[in-house]
Amino acid sequence: MIPPVAGVPAAPSSVSATAASQSPANGFGDTIASALESVSQAEFNADALATDVALGGDTSVQELMVAMTKASLSVDLLVQVRNKAVEAYQEVMRMQI
């Protein structure tokens, strides 16, 4: 007997509540600035953990690798978002009025 496939769990209520509670004053620029800050923070965190490992601190190599992977993926995502934004801008500029 094959067990049934479970459905996709609903999104946490905090995510939908946060998105719904944003005021119109929080625009695209604020969102981009927040994303840049989180990428920068991930890189600083990975750098601090690498320094701690190099100095023989309490940080394990596994923690360092997780932090470095998160930072790398954050930068990759940021680059892809930038590429899509530039592509969208170029497409708008090619439009004839």
Rosetta blueprint (number, residue, H / E / L):
1 M L
2 I L
3 P L
4 P L
5 V L
6 A L
7 G L
8 V L
9 P L
10 A L
11 A L
12 P L
13 S H
14 S H
15 V H
16 S H
17 A H
18 T H
19 A H
20 A H
21 S H
22 Q L
23 S L
24 P L
25 A L
26 N L
27 G L
28 F H
29 G H
30 D H
31 T H
32 I H
33 A H
34 S H
35 A H
36 L H
37 E H
38 S H
39 V H
40 S H
41 Q H
42 A H
43 E H
44 F H
45 N H
46 A H
47 D H
48 A H
49 L H
50 A H
51 T H
52 D H
53 V H
54 A H
55 L L
56 G L
57 G L
58 D L
59 T L
60 S L
61 V H
62 Q H
63 E H
64 L H
65 M H
66 V H
67 A H
68 M H
69 T H
70 K H
71 A H
72 S H
73 L H
74 S H
75 V H
76 D H
77 L H
78 L H
79 V H
80 Q H
81 V H
82 R H
83 N H
84 K H
85 A H
86 V H
87 E H
88 A H
89 Y H
90 Q H
91 E H
92 V H
93 M H
94 R H
95 M L
96 Q L
97 I L
